[in-house]
Amino acid sequence: MIGQLRTVVIDCPDPQALAAFYAELLGVPLVEGDSDDEWVVLGGQPGHQPRLAFQRALNLRPPAWPDPERPQQFHLDVTVDDIETAEKATLALGARRLPGGGADFRVYVDPAGHPFCLCWD
């Protein structure tokens, strides 16, 4: 092994707002932020659990999944126990459901336009 994943960083126009969305969605605490709101980090201690960070990108062109002209590049899969309850709570936070999905996942976008899936086994 060469290393361990420390942080996944997501570009967005408003790091505080998107961090608040994911903190609620994932039940992960805010652990770090800078005074000018350019960078916010959620999650565990470095080296223990991967963290999720948000950095300001004012001119972000969010993915337009499934449009290949603006591909998703990556997405997060979030495991849930009860998809119906999770979907209602996720939509109440500001997510939107997208077309598509499968027998064990549904596709959404966060308030900044990044795709993610709610998955269940």
N, C-alpha and C positions, 0 to 999 in steps of 0.2 A: 504494500500500500504506500502510495506517495503522500497522501494527505486525506483530510476529512472535510466534508462540506461544512462551512461555517455559516454562510448567509446567502440567501437568494434575494436579489435586489430587483425591485420593480420600479420602473420609471413612471411618473405620474405628475399631473399639474399641481396637486395639493396633497403632499405627503401626510399631513396630519389627518385629513379627512379619510384618505384611503386606509391609513393605519387603523383608524377607529373602526372602519368597516370590517377589516380582517381581525382585529382584536375581538370584536363581538362574534364574528362568524366562527372563529377558531378557539375562542376562550383562552387567548394567549395575551400575557401582559405586555404593556409598553415597558421597554427596558432602557431606552436611550433615545434622545432627540437633541437637536442642536437649537440654539437660540433664534436662528433665523428661519426655522421650519424648512430647511433644505433637505433634511435627513431624519428619518424616524425608524427605530428598530423595535420589532416585537420578538419575543421568544426567550429561550433559555440562555444559559451562560455559554460563552464560546467554548467549543470543544465537547459540549455535552449534548446539545440538541440543536439542530439547524435553526437559524434565526431567519426572520422575514423582514426585509428592510424596504423602505420607500424613499426614493430620491426625486427631487423636483426636476421635471422636464417640461418647461412651459410650452414648447411647441410639439408636444407628443402627438403623433398620429396613431391612435389606438388601432389594434387589429380589427379587421372587418370579417371575422370568421363567418362563413367559410370562403370568403372571397380571396383567391390566390394573389390578387394585386396587393393586399395588405394582410399577409399571413399572421397567424397567432404567435409564431416563434416558440412559445412554450405556454403551458397552462398548469394550473394546480389542480390536483384531484383531492377532494375533501371527503373523507369517509363519514357517513351518518348512519344512525340506527333506524330512524323512521323518516323516509323521504318526504312524506306529505307534511309532517310537522316541520322538518328542516327547510323545505321549500317555502312555506309560509313565512317563517322567520327570516330567511335569506332575502326574499322579496321585500319584506318590511324594512330591511336594512338599506335597500336601494339597488339591489341587483335586478337584472332583467333576465328572463328565461329566453334562450335562443332555440331555434328549431334544431332537431336532431336529438340524439341520445340513443340509448340501447336498453337492453334488459336489466342492466345494473348501474346505469348512470344517466344523468340529465345535464344539459349544458346551459351555462349562464354567463353573463358578463357582470363584472363589478362596476361600481359607479364611474370609474375612469375608462371603462371599455375593455378591460382585460378578460379573456375567457377563463372560466374555471368550471369544473364539474363537481356535482354532488354525486357520490358513489355509495352503493350499498352492496353487501354480499348476499 
